[in-house]
């Protein structure tokens, strides 16, 4: 069986509608986030129920959600010191990396992930590729990929390292699942 995932080029999603004024806000990282941002985690959220045009729907919802959860569209910056005491988010609306993808196989063919090299490669295909193992200052805080399957199911691959993003995005996804919008 040949498992192929075709990915679009990454695009940057910014808040829309754009805020009327530029935000000049910085948010100091919590102790938890200071330890998380350098080593982001990747989560795969599996949705077996079809969502018409999932990638475009989620891309548009993400853009709207960033208006309210604008820190996620910012970047990590450090103060003058060498330590993490003065690390913060600069809320500059630079955006989130987004990739739309499609798979050549049914989701049920791969739902039972194991630790084999083939399964690991597949997991890598379901999330945005990031060349470094760690995130640095100025890197996007969130990367997202929506992979649609011929059966109508889709996988949302989310890569990030801040605790604040998960609460907001979870609320947004729950709204989509109930026919709402972010």
Secondary structure in CASP SS format (residue, H / E / C, confidence):
PFRMAT SS
TARGET T0000
AUTHOR 0000-0000-0000
METHOD secondary structure of the structure
MODEL  1
X C 1.00
X C 1.00
X C 1.00
X C 1.00
X E 1.00
X E 1.00
X E 1.00
X C 1.00
X C 1.00
X C 1.00
X E 1.00
X E 1.00
X E 1.00
X C 1.00
X C 1.00
X C 1.00
X C 1.00
X C 1.00
X C 1.00
X C 1.00
X C 1.00
X C 1.00
X C 1.00
X C 1.00
X E 1.00
X E 1.00
X E 1.00
X E 1.00
X C 1.00
X C 1.00
X H 1.00
X H 1.00
X H 1.00
X H 1.00
X H 1.00
X H 1.00
X C 1.00
X C 1.00
X C 1.00
X C 1.00
X E 1.00
X E 1.00
X E 1.00
X E 1.00
X E 1.00
X E 1.00
X E 1.00
X C 1.00
X C 1.00
X C 1.00
X C 1.00
X C 1.00
X C 1.00
X H 1.00
X H 1.00
X H 1.00
X H 1.00
X H 1.00
X H 1.00
X H 1.00
X H 1.00
X H 1.00
X H 1.00
X H 1.00
X H 1.00
X H 1.00
X H 1.00
X H 1.00
X C 1.00
X H 1.00
X H 1.00
X H 1.00
X H 1.00
X C 1.00
X E 1.00
X E 1.00
X E 1.00
X E 1.00
X C 1.00
X C 1.00
X C 1.00
X C 1.00
X C 1.00
X H 1.00
X H 1.00
X H 1.00
X E 1.00
X E 1.00
X E 1.00
X E 1.00
X E 1.00
X C 1.00
X C 1.00
X C 1.00
X C 1.00
X E 1.00
X E 1.00
X E 1.00
X E 1.00
X E 1.00
X E 1.00
X E 1.00
X E 1.00
X C 1.00
X C 1.00
X C 1.00
X H 1.00
X H 1.00
X H 1.00
X C 1.00
X C 1.00
X C 1.00
X C 1.00
X C 1.00
X C 1.00
X C 1.00
X H 1.00
X H 1.00
X H 1.00
X H 1.00
X H 1.00
X H 1.00
X H 1.00
X H 1.00
X H 1.00
X C 1.00
X C 1.00
X C 1.00
X C 1.00
X C 1.00
X C 1.00
X C 1.00
X C 1.00
X C 1.00
X C 1.00
X C 1.00
X C 1.00
X C 1.00
X C 1.00
X E 1.00
X C 1.00
X E 1.00
X E 1.00
X E 1.00
X E 1.00
X E 1.00
X E 1.00
X E 1.00
X C 1.00
X C 1.00
X C 1.00
X C 1.00
X C 1.00
X E 1.00
X E 1.00
X E 1.00
X E 1.00
X E 1.00
X E 1.00
X E 1.00
X C 1.00
X C 1.00
X H 1.00
X H 1.00
X H 1.00
X H 1.00
X H 1.00
X H 1.00
X H 1.00
X H 1.00
X H 1.00
X H 1.00
X H 1.00
X H 1.00
X H 1.00
X H 1.00
X H 1.00
X C 1.00
X C 1.00
X C 1.00
X C 1.00
X C 1.00
END
